[in-house]
Amino acid sequence: MQQSRFTFARIKYRSGDWDTDQRMPSNLLNSLLEYTTIPLDQEEKIVELSSNDLFKYPFCYLSGHKLVQFSQQEGANFKKYVNNGGFVFVDDCNHDIDGLFARSFETQMSNLFGAQALKKIPNDHKIYNSFFKFEKGPPTTSFELNGWGDDLVHDYLKAITVQGRIGVLYSNKDYGCEWDYDFRNKRFLAEDNTKFGVNIILYAMGIHS
């Protein structure tokens, strides 16, 4: 999984709606360009979960609103990818804890890694300090208090940890939609809300401050 340039790889899976928040990857790539000196591929790569191409990319993104039900090959690849050092950032676009995506994805993780594998991570985890500092843990999104989803602020993220490092980072906070805007509009924000995305990617790449 060694690459000289960072590629934002999005996982395409056969069930559900994998092709969400289409402007988000270019927004995060722009943030990496703005804040870091990491060599980048300028466009995201779509990768089939059932394909061996998955293993070319150390970072992958998976999201959706609907049912997540992996085929046998998809499940085998997901497990092998994570156990071999890959990092998957998974974001629930429904921003809830009991919706279809959340329930079905968590079931898939239980089936692949065991019922207790997906656990809350503490808010002082190094992913919150890998580049920018987030002293209170995961930043809140505007979607958490807009009356949709479960109308809660989720004050933690969950993860599957393999040999002391996060292999699957799981969010119910809908960061994908929060960051789904043209990067040129970032200048209108009082604070750049993509900074935590930079942290996630740098942590996944093994780059910590």
C-alpha positions as CSV (number, residue, x, y, z in Angstrom):
1,M,0.0,0.0,0.0
2,Q,2.9,2.3,-0.5
3,Q,2.3,5.4,-2.6
4,S,4.5,8.4,-3.3
5,R,1.4,10.6,-3.7
6,F,-1.7,10.8,-1.6
7,T,-4.9,9.6,-3.4
8,F,-8.4,10.2,-2.1
9,A,-9.9,6.8,-2.9
10,R,-13.7,6.3,-2.5
11,I,-15.1,2.8,-2.0
12,K,-17.8,1.7,-4.3
13,Y,-19.9,-1.1,-2.8
14,R,-22.8,-2.9,-4.5
15,S,-25.6,-2.1,-2.0
16,G,-26.8,1.3,-0.9
17,D,-25.8,4.7,-2.3
18,W,-22.0,5.0,-2.2
19,D,-21.7,8.1,-4.4
20,T,-22.5,10.8,-1.9
21,D,-21.1,14.3,-1.2
22,Q,-19.4,14.6,-4.5
23,R,-17.6,17.9,-3.9
24,M,-16.1,16.8,-0.6
25,P,-13.0,15.0,-1.9
26,S,-11.8,18.0,-3.9
27,N,-12.4,20.3,-0.9
28,L,-10.2,18.1,1.3
29,L,-7.6,17.8,-1.4
30,N,-7.5,21.6,-1.6
31,S,-7.1,21.8,2.2
32,L,-4.1,19.4,2.1
33,L,-2.6,21.6,-0.7
34,E,-3.2,24.7,1.4
35,Y,-2.0,23.5,4.8
36,T,0.6,20.8,4.0
37,T,3.3,19.9,1.5
38,I,2.1,16.4,0.8
39,P,2.3,15.4,-2.9
40,L,-1.3,14.8,-4.1
41,D,-3.3,13.3,-6.9
42,Q,-5.7,16.1,-7.9
43,E,-8.8,14.0,-8.3
44,E,-10.5,11.3,-6.3
45,K,-10.3,7.6,-7.4
46,I,-13.3,5.4,-7.3
47,V,-12.4,1.9,-6.3
48,E,-14.6,-1.2,-6.3
49,L,-14.6,-2.9,-2.9
50,S,-14.6,-6.3,-4.6
51,S,-11.5,-5.4,-6.7
52,N,-7.8,-6.0,-5.8
53,D,-7.3,-2.3,-6.8
54,L,-8.4,-1.5,-3.2
55,F,-5.0,-2.6,-1.9
56,K,-3.2,0.1,-3.9
57,Y,-4.5,2.9,-1.6
58,P,-3.7,3.3,2.1
59,F,-6.7,5.6,2.6
60,C,-10.3,5.0,1.6
61,Y,-13.6,6.7,2.2
62,L,-17.0,5.0,2.5
63,S,-20.3,6.7,3.0
64,G,-24.0,6.5,2.2
65,H,-27.6,6.8,3.5
66,K,-29.0,3.3,2.7
67,L,-28.3,-0.4,3.3
68,V,-24.8,-1.6,3.6
69,Q,-24.6,-5.3,2.7
70,F,-21.3,-6.5,1.5
71,S,-21.0,-9.4,-0.9
72,Q,-18.7,-12.2,0.3
73,Q,-15.8,-10.8,-1.8
74,E,-16.4,-7.3,-0.6
75,G,-16.4,-8.4,3.0
76,A,-13.2,-10.4,2.5
77,N,-11.5,-7.5,0.9
78,F,-12.6,-5.0,3.5
79,K,-11.3,-7.2,6.3
80,K,-8.0,-8.0,4.6
81,Y,-7.5,-4.3,3.7
82,V,-7.9,-3.2,7.3
83,N,-5.9,-6.0,8.8
84,N,-3.0,-5.3,6.3
85,G,-2.7,-1.7,7.4
86,G,-5.3,0.1,5.3
87,F,-7.4,3.0,6.8
88,V,-11.1,3.5,6.0
89,F,-13.0,6.6,7.0
90,V,-16.7,5.7,7.2
91,D,-19.3,8.5,7.4
92,D,-23.0,8.0,8.0
93,C,-24.8,10.6,5.8
94,N,-28.0,10.2,7.9
95,H,-26.2,11.6,11.0
96,D,-28.0,9.3,13.3
97,I,-27.2,6.2,15.5
98,D,-30.1,3.9,14.6
99,G,-30.8,4.6,10.9
100,L,-30.5,2.1,8.1
101,F,-26.9,2.9,7.2
102,A,-25.7,2.9,10.8
103,R,-27.4,-0.4,11.7
104,S,-26.4,-2.2,8.6
105,F,-22.8,-1.0,8.5
106,E,-22.3,-1.8,12.2
107,T,-23.7,-5.3,11.6
108,Q,-21.1,-5.7,8.8
109,M,-18.3,-4.7,11.1
110,S,-19.5,-7.1,13.8
111,N,-19.6,-9.9,11.3
112,L,-16.1,-9.2,10.0
113,F,-14.2,-8.2,13.1
114,G,-16.3,-9.3,16.1
115,A,-19.2,-7.8,18.1
116,Q,-16.9,-5.7,20.3
117,A,-14.5,-4.5,17.7
118,L,-16.1,-1.1,17.0
119,K,-15.5,1.0,20.0
120,K,-15.7,4.7,21.1
121,I,-12.4,6.4,20.9
122,P,-11.4,8.9,23.6
123,N,-11.5,12.6,22.8
124,D,-7.8,12.9,23.6
125,H,-6.9,10.4,20.9
126,K,-4.0,11.5,18.7
127,I,-6.2,11.7,15.7
128,Y,-7.5,15.0,17.2
129,N,-3.9,16.3,17.4
130,S,-2.3,14.9,14.3
131,F,-2.1,18.4,12.7
132,F,-4.7,20.8,14.0
133,K,-5.7,20.7,17.7
134,F,-9.2,19.6,18.7
135,E,-9.2,19.6,22.5
136,K,-12.8,18.6,22.8
137,G,-12.7,15.7,20.4
138,P,-14.6,15.6,17.1
139,P,-15.9,19.0,15.9
140,T,-19.7,19.3,15.7
141,T,-21.4,19.6,12.3
142,S,-24.3,21.8,11.4
143,F,-26.3,18.7,10.4
144,E,-26.4,17.4,14.0
145,L,-28.7,20.1,15.2
146,N,-30.9,20.8,12.2
147,G,-33.8,18.6,13.2
148,W,-32.8,15.8,10.9
149,G,-31.2,12.5,11.9
150,D,-31.5,12.0,15.6
151,D,-31.0,15.7,16.4
152,L,-28.1,14.9,18.7
153,V,-24.5,16.1,18.9
154,H,-22.4,13.0,18.9
155,D,-19.5,13.8,21.2
156,Y,-17.3,10.8,20.1
157,L,-16.3,8.8,17.1
158,K,-16.0,5.0,16.9
159,A,-13.1,3.0,15.5
160,I,-11.8,-0.5,14.9
161,T,-8.2,-0.6,16.1
162,V,-5.7,-3.1,14.7
163,Q,-2.3,-3.4,16.4
164,G,-2.6,0.0,18.1
165,R,-3.7,2.0,15.1
166,I,-7.1,2.9,13.8
167,G,-8.1,0.8,10.8
168,V,-11.7,1.9,10.5
169,L,-12.8,5.4,11.7
170,Y,-16.6,5.6,12.0
171,S,-18.6,8.8,12.2
172,N,-22.3,9.5,12.7
173,K,-21.7,13.2,12.3
174,D,-22.1,13.6,8.5
175,Y,-18.8,15.2,7.9
176,G,-19.1,14.3,4.2
177,C,-22.1,16.6,3.8
178,E,-20.5,19.3,6.0
179,W,-17.6,19.4,3.7
180,D,-19.6,19.0,0.5
181,Y,-19.1,22.5,-1.1
182,D,-16.9,24.1,-3.6
183,F,-13.5,24.7,-2.0
184,R,-13.6,28.3,-3.3
185,N,-16.4,29.1,-0.9
186,K,-14.2,28.3,2.1
187,R,-13.1,31.9,2.3
188,F,-16.6,32.9,3.4
189,L,-16.4,30.7,6.6
190,A,-15.3,32.3,9.8
191,E,-13.3,29.0,10.5
192,D,-12.3,26.4,7.9
193,N,-14.5,23.4,8.8
194,T,-12.4,21.0,6.8
195,K,-9.4,21.1,9.2
196,F,-10.5,17.9,10.9
197,G,-10.5,16.2,7.5
198,V,-6.8,17.1,7.2
199,N,-6.2,15.5,10.6
200,I,-7.9,12.3,9.5
201,I,-5.9,12.0,6.4
202,L,-2.5,12.8,8.0
203,Y,-3.3,10.2,10.8
204,A,-4.1,7.6,8.2
205,M,-0.8,8.3,6.4
206,G,1.1,8.0,9.7
207,I,2.0,11.7,9.8
208,H,1.6,13.0,13.3
209,S,2.7,16.3,14.8
